[in-house]
Amino acid sequence: MRLYDTYTRSLVELPAAPALVRMYVCGPTVYARAHIGNARPFVVGMWFRSWLKANGYDATLVHNITDINDKIYDAAPGKSAELAARATEWYLEDTADLGLGMPDYLPKATESVPAIVSFIEELVASGHAYPAGGDVYFRVASFPEYGRLSGQKPDQVEQGEEPSPLKEDPRDFALWKANKPVTEDTWWDSPWGRGRPGWHIECSAMAEEIFGPAFEIHGGGLDLVFPHHENEVAQSRALGHPFAQIWAHNGMLQFTGEKMSKSSGKVETIRDAIDTWGRETILVFFLTASWRKPIDYSEETMTQAAARLETLRNSFTRDPAAHDENGWQAFADALEDDFDTPAALAVLHDWASRGQLELLRRGLAVFGLESLAERAVAPAEIVELAERRLQARAERDFETSDRLRDELAAAGWEMRDRPDGYDLVRI
């Protein structure tokens, strides 16, 4: 299998199965109900794991939760811990309702503070970081490779942090922040005084706490390449840790060409999207674009995804064709080549059109859509109604035929007549 690696800007081969593939995918900062854009790295990570496991890999997925952050303090001054806990529950509920299962590990920053403090101590002892007024900063100048992941020029770096006179260099970034008791109601003791971790250090510490100093894939949204992931590379490799071998960044979700974010005001939550479209339509929608390209979320694109979904579902109302022994290869080739889900989706539709229902069921299961096959099988009482309606039409008893049609519709089924019989389609 080949995946695009942001670090080398090339397709990189994974080792052959049954190799170990450890994946760390950056999760949300929990200060509100997660928006539908937050679902994409979750879905992509779960799909990667599903495909790897199906092909004999020993695959493990970590998806962290950032529950220490300035955004949380700003959203709930004095009650940040309560908000973070509640928003974490929302996120876990909403992602569970996507029907893909859950990652193997879901570490929280608040549960990893001892590991984070130890990591910072190593950086200070090695000269790659320095304490200043209760804060601790990473020395960007001490890591010559800084900027390679993102393509940033080190002399033009802006971290996006508040300017601080405590920094030796404006490019340096915070590993530990001294507690501000007026606005920050959560804090931890450390060798540098009472405070809390910076954003970037938490992922280096949590990934290495679970996987050790080297692992195979680090994922997350394309918006995290800089500064978040660039700083993770610096922190870990400054200590001689190989860290991630492949950096897999998914493209952003957009509304009419604009990146979706809570700050833009253009937000649809995962919960809203599930309630409006259903989990299966959302998953088909994500299949329609390459995982590392932008994808436009709109009424039009979701309606198109819903139509694709029904085409796949309705294919199970017909009798299967003779099994194509060689049919799986085109599907596998698509996913082995940089996880090309649009090409894989085209294969699914081809199977649907040719009645290759065994292959279709197997392919849908990779993406958590096996329920399409289960729901398309009409129960016996529905088939009985359809047979009675067919008989009534044959006897030209149109009053009975119309009544039975209405009964079918009330039960959630549409009977579509064909010259050689009929199809039963879920409404």
C-alpha positions in Angstrom: 0.0 0.0 0.0 1.2 3.5 -0.9 0.3 6.7 1.0 1.2 10.3 0.3 3.6 11.6 2.8 3.6 15.4 3.5 7.2 15.3 4.8 8.8 13.9 1.7 6.0 15.1 -0.7 5.9 11.7 -2.3 4.0 8.4 -2.2 5.6 6.1 0.4 5.3 2.3 0.6 4.0 0.7 3.7 5.8 -2.5 4.7 4.0 -5.7 3.6 1.4 -7.3 5.9 1.4 -8.6 8.6 3.6 -5.6 9.6 2.8 -3.4 12.6 1.2 -0.1 11.6 0.7 2.4 14.4 -1.3 5.5 13.6 -1.7 8.6 15.7 -4.4 11.0 14.4 -4.9 14.4 16.0 -8.4 14.8 17.4 -10.5 17.8 18.4 -10.0 20.6 20.9 -13.1 20.2 23.1 -14.8 23.5 23.8 -18.1 23.1 21.8 -20.0 20.5 19.9 -17.7 19.2 17.2 -18.4 20.4 13.7 -18.7 18.1 10.7 -15.2 19.0 9.6 -13.9 17.3 12.8 -15.5 14.1 11.5 -13.2 13.8 8.5 -9.9 12.9 10.3 -11.8 10.6 12.5 -13.5 8.8 9.6 -10.3 8.7 7.5 -8.3 7.2 10.4 -11.0 4.6 11.1 -11.1 3.6 7.4 -7.3 3.3 7.2 -7.4 1.0 10.2 -10.3 -1.0 8.8 -8.6 -1.6 5.4 -5.2 -2.5 7.0 -6.8 -5.0 9.4 -8.8 -6.5 6.6 -5.5 -7.1 4.8 -3.7 -8.7 7.7 -1.8 -5.8 9.2 -1.4 -5.4 12.9 -3.0 -1.9 12.9 -3.5 0.3 16.0 -5.2 3.7 16.0 -4.8 6.5 18.6 -7.1 9.6 18.4 -6.3 12.2 21.0 -8.5 14.7 22.7 -7.2 18.1 23.5 -8.9 19.1 26.8 -6.3 21.8 27.9 -6.3 24.8 25.6 -6.7 28.6 25.5 -10.0 28.1 23.5 -11.5 26.2 26.4 -10.4 28.8 29.0 -11.9 31.6 26.7 -15.1 29.7 26.2 -15.8 29.0 29.9 -13.8 31.2 32.3 -13.7 29.6 35.7 -15.5 26.5 34.4 -13.1 25.2 31.8 -12.9 21.7 33.2 -16.6 21.2 33.2 -16.9 22.4 29.6 -14.1 20.2 28.4 -15.6 17.1 30.1 -19.1 17.8 28.6 -17.7 18.6 25.2 -15.6 15.4 25.3 -18.8 13.4 26.0 -20.5 15.1 23.1 -17.6 14.2 20.7 -17.5 10.6 21.8 -21.3 10.2 21.4 -21.4 11.9 18.0 -18.4 10.0 16.5 -19.8 6.7 17.9 -23.0 7.4 16.0 -21.1 7.4 12.7 -21.1 3.6 13.2 -17.4 2.9 12.6 -16.5 1.8 16.1 -13.9 3.7 18.0 -10.1 4.0 18.0 -7.9 1.7 20.1 -6.8 4.6 22.3 -8.4 8.0 23.1 -5.9 9.7 25.4 -6.7 13.1 26.9 -4.2 15.8 27.5 -5.4 16.2 31.1 -4.5 12.5 31.7 -1.0 12.8 30.2 0.4 15.8 32.2 3.1 13.7 34.0 4.4 12.4 30.7 4.3 15.9 29.2 6.3 17.3 32.1 8.9 14.5 31.8 9.2 15.3 28.0 9.8 19.0 28.7 12.4 18.2 31.3 14.3 16.2 28.7 14.2 19.1 26.3 15.4 21.6 28.9 18.2 19.2 30.0 19.4 18.8 26.4 19.4 22.6 25.7 16.5 22.5 23.2 14.2 24.4 25.7 14.6 27.0 28.4 12.5 28.1 31.4 11.5 31.8 31.5 9.3 33.4 34.2 7.3 30.2 34.8 7.0 29.4 31.1 9.1 27.0 29.1 9.9 27.6 25.5 11.4 25.5 22.7 14.5 26.9 21.0 13.7 26.8 17.3 17.3 27.7 16.4 18.5 24.6 18.1 16.8 22.4 15.5 18.3 23.0 12.0 15.6 20.9 10.2 12.8 23.2 11.4 10.4 24.0 8.6 11.0 20.9 6.5 7.5 19.4 7.1 5.6 22.6 6.3 8.0 24.3 3.9 8.1 27.3 6.2 11.3 29.4 6.1 12.6 29.5 9.7 13.4 33.2 9.5 9.8 34.0 8.6 8.0 31.8 11.2 5.1 33.2 13.1 3.8 30.8 15.8 0.4 32.4 16.2 1.1 32.8 20.0 0.8 36.0 21.9 4.1 37.9 21.8 6.2 37.4 24.9 9.2 39.4 26.2 10.3 36.1 27.9 11.2 34.5 24.6 14.8 34.5 23.4 13.6 34.4 19.8 10.1 35.3 18.5 10.0 32.0 16.6 10.2 30.0 19.9 7.0 28.3 21.0 5.6 27.5 24.4 6.0 24.0 26.0 4.7 25.1 29.4 2.7 28.1 30.4 2.6 29.7 33.8 -0.9 29.7 35.4 -3.0 32.8 35.0 -5.3 32.4 38.1 -7.8 35.0 36.9 -8.7 33.2 33.7 -7.3 29.7 34.1 -9.0 27.5 36.7 -7.1 24.3 35.9 -3.4 23.9 36.6 -0.7 21.4 37.5 2.5 21.6 39.5 5.8 21.4 37.7 9.5 22.1 38.2 8.8 25.5 36.7 5.9 26.4 38.9 2.2 26.0 38.7 0.9 26.0 35.1 -0.3 23.8 32.2 1.1 22.4 28.9 1.3 24.2 25.6 -0.7 22.8 22.7 2.1 21.2 20.7 3.9 19.2 23.4 0.9 17.2 24.3 0.8 15.2 21.1 4.5 14.4 21.1 4.2 13.2 24.7 1.0 11.2 24.2 2.1 9.6 20.9 5.4 8.5 22.5 3.7 7.4 25.7 1.6 4.9 23.8 3.8 4.0 20.8 7.4 4.7 22.0 9.8 7.0 20.1 9.0 5.7 16.6 5.7 4.8 14.8 4.4 4.5 11.3 1.8 7.1 10.6 0.8 10.5 12.0 -2.5 11.9 10.7 -4.7 15.0 11.1 -6.1 17.9 9.1 -4.1 19.8 6.6 -4.5 22.9 8.8 -2.3 21.3 11.4 0.8 21.0 9.3 2.0 24.3 10.7 2.6 25.1 13.4 1.2 22.1 15.3 2.9 19.2 13.4 6.0 21.2 12.6 6.5 21.7 16.3 5.9 18.1 17.1 8.6 17.1 14.7 11.0 19.6 16.3 10.3 18.5 19.9 10.6 14.8 19.2 13.5 14.7 16.7 15.5 17.2 18.7 15.8 14.4 21.3 16.8 11.9 18.6 13.4 10.2 18.5 12.5 9.2 14.9 8.8 9.9 15.7 6.4 9.4 12.7 7.6 7.8 9.5 4.7 9.1 7.3 2.7 12.3 7.7 -0.9 11.8 6.3 -2.9 15.0 6.2 -6.5 15.0 5.2 -8.0 17.8 3.2 -10.3 20.3 4.8 -14.1 20.4 4.7 -15.4 23.6 3.0 -18.7 25.5 2.7 -18.8 27.1 -0.8 -15.0 27.1 -1.0 -14.3 28.4 2.5 -12.6 26.3 5.2 -15.1 25.3 7.9 -14.3 26.3 11.4 -16.1 27.3 14.5 -14.5 30.8 14.4 -15.9 31.5 10.9 -19.5 31.2 12.0 -20.3 28.7 9.3 -20.7 25.6 11.4 -22.8 22.4 11.1 -22.1 20.0 13.9 -21.6 16.3 13.5 -24.9 15.9 15.5 -26.8 18.2 13.1 -25.4 16.4 10.1 -26.4 13.0 11.4 -29.8 14.2 12.3 -30.3 15.8 8.9 -28.7 13.2 6.5 -28.0 10.1 8.5 -24.7 8.5 9.2 -24.6 6.5 5.9 -25.0 9.5 3.7 -22.2 11.3 5.5 -19.9 8.3 5.0 -20.8 8.1 1.3 -20.1 11.8 1.0 -16.6 11.4 2.4 -16.0 8.6 -0.1 -16.6 11.0 -3.0 -13.3 12.9 -2.7 -9.7 11.9 -2.1 -8.9 11.8 1.6 -6.2 14.5 1.1 -8.1 16.9 -1.1 -10.7 19.5 0.0 -14.3 18.4 0.0 -17.3 20.8 -0.4 -20.1 20.3 2.1 -23.4 21.7 0.8 -27.0 20.8 0.2 -26.1 19.8 -3.3 -23.2 17.5 -2.5 -25.1 15.8 0.4 -28.2 15.3 -1.9 -25.9 13.7 -4.4 -24.4 11.5 -1.7 -27.9 10.4 -0.6 -28.7 9.4 -4.2 -25.6 7.3 -4.4 -26.5 5.7 -1.1 -29.9 4.7 -2.4 -28.4 3.3 -5.6 -26.1 1.0 -3.5 -28.9 0.1 -1.1 -31.4 -0.7 -3.8 -29.1 -3.1 -5.6 -29.7 -5.6 -2.8 -33.4 -5.8 -3.8 -32.5 -7.8 -6.9 -31.2 -11.4 -7.3 -27.4 -11.7 -7.3 -25.5 -12.5 -10.4 -22.9 -15.2 -10.6 -19.9 -14.3 -8.5 -17.0 -12.7 -10.2 -13.9 -14.5 -8.8 -11.5 -11.8 -10.0 -13.8 -8.8 -9.2 -12.1 -7.8 -5.9 -8.8 -6.7 -7.5 -10.0 -3.4 -8.9 -11.3 -2.3 -5.5 -8.1 -3.4 -3.8 -6.0 -1.6 -6.3 -7.8 1.6 -5.8 -7.3 1.6 -2.0 -3.7 0.4 -2.2 -2.9 3.4 -4.4 -3.0 6.2 -1.8 -6.4 5.1 -0.5 -8.3 6.3 -3.6 -11.9 6.2 -2.3 -13.5 7.9 -5.4 -12.1 5.0 -7.5 -13.2 2.5 -4.9 -16.7 4.0 -4.9 -16.9 3.7 -8.7 -16.1 0.0 -8.3 -18.9 -0.3 -5.7 -21.3 1.2 -8.2 -20.1 -1.1 -10.9 -20.7 -4.1 -8.7 -24.2 -2.8 -7.9 -25.1 -2.4 -11.5 -23.9 -6.0 -12.3 -25.5 -7.6 -9.3 -22.2 -8.6 -7.7 -23.8 -8.5 -4.3 -21.2 -10.6 -2.5 -18.4 -8.3 -3.5 -20.5 -5.2 -2.9 -21.4 -6.3 0.7 -17.7 -7.0 1.4 -16.6 -3.7 -0.1 -19.2 -1.7 1.9 -18.0 -3.3 5.1 -14.6 -1.7 4.7 -16.3 1.7 5.1 -18.8 0.8 7.8 -21.7 0.6 5.3 -22.6 -3.1 5.5 -25.9 -2.0 6.9 -27.0 -1.1 3.4 -27.2 -4.8 2.5 -29.0 -5.7 5.7 -31.7 -3.0 5.5 -32.4 -3.7 1.8 -33.8 -7.2 2.5 -37.6 -6.8 2.8 -39.2 -8.7 5.7 -41.6 -11.5 4.9 -44.7 -9.4 5.7 -43.6 -6.7 3.2 -43.0 -9.4 0.5 -46.5 -10.8 1.2 -48.1 -7.4 0.7 -46.1 -6.9 -2.6 -47.2 -10.3 -3.8 -50.8 -9.5 -3.1 -50.5 -6.2 -4.9 -49.0 -8.0 -7.9 -51.9 -10.4 -7.9 -54.4 -7.6 -7.6 -52.9 -5.8 -10.6 -52.9 -9.0 -12.6 -56.7 -9.3 -11.9 -57.1 -5.6 -12.7 -58.3 -4.9 -9.2 -56.9 -1.4 -9.1 -58.7 -0.4 -5.9 -57.0 -3.2 -3.9 -53.7 -2.6 -5.7 -53.7 1.1 -4.7 -54.6 0.3 -1.1 -51.8 -2.3 -0.8 -49.4 0.2 -2.4 -50.4 2.7 0.3 -49.9 0.1 3.0 -46.4 -0.6 1.7 -45.6 3.1 1.7 -46.8 3.5 5.3 -44.5 0.6 6.2 -41.5 2.4 4.5 -41.4 0.5 1.2 -42.0 1.4 -2.4 -42.9 -1.3 -4.9 -41.5 -0.6 -8.4 -43.0 -2.7 -11.2 -40.8 -4.4 -13.8 -41.8 -6.4 -16.9 -40.5 -9.5 -15.1 -41.7 -8.7 -11.6 -41.0 -5.9 -9.1 -38.4 -4.3 -6.9 -39.0 -3.4 -3.2 -37.1 -0.2 -2.3 -36.8 1.4 1.1 -38.2 4.9 1.2 
